[in-house]
Amino acid sequence: MDDEVRKSVSIKMKPSIIRKARVRAASSDKRLAEWLEEAIEEKTEREEKKVK
């Protein structure tokens, strides 16, 4: 990751999605927040490629 300061956010998500993300994060040996950041970045990059 980079040196950007992280901010706390509160979002509502389906409990089943949170459970899946926690399992994936743990299996990747990452914190949930770290795993979610990477997932959001990957999806953003995929969608940007579609637009071009």
N, C-alpha and C positions, 0 to 999 in steps of 0.2 A: 504494500500500500504506500501511500505518500504521506507527506507531513501535514496535510490539510487537517484542521481541527474538526473533530466530530461533534455533532450536536445531537441531543436527545430529541426523538420524535415519538409521537404516539399515533398509531394507526390501528384501525379495526380490521382484523383478518379472521377468516374461518378457522376454527380450532384445528380442523383436519389438515389444513395447509401449514399451519404453524408446526404441527407434529411432524409432518413430512420434512419440512425445512430443518427442524432440530435434528432429526435422524441423519439427514444428508450432511449437515454441518459436523455432527459428531463423527460420522464415518470418514469425513475429510480432515478430521483433527483440527477443526476451526471453530471459532465462536459463531453463534447464530448471526450476529450483526455482520461479522466479516463475510460469512457465506452469502447473506442476503445482498450485501454490497456488490459482491462479485456477480451474483445472479442478475442483479439489475443492470450492471455494466454490460454483461453479455447480451442481454435482451435488447438493450438500447443500441448496441453496435449492430446486431442483426437487423433491427428495424431501420436503422440509418442506411444500411446497405440496400435494403428493399426500395427505399425512396430514391436513391441515386440512379 
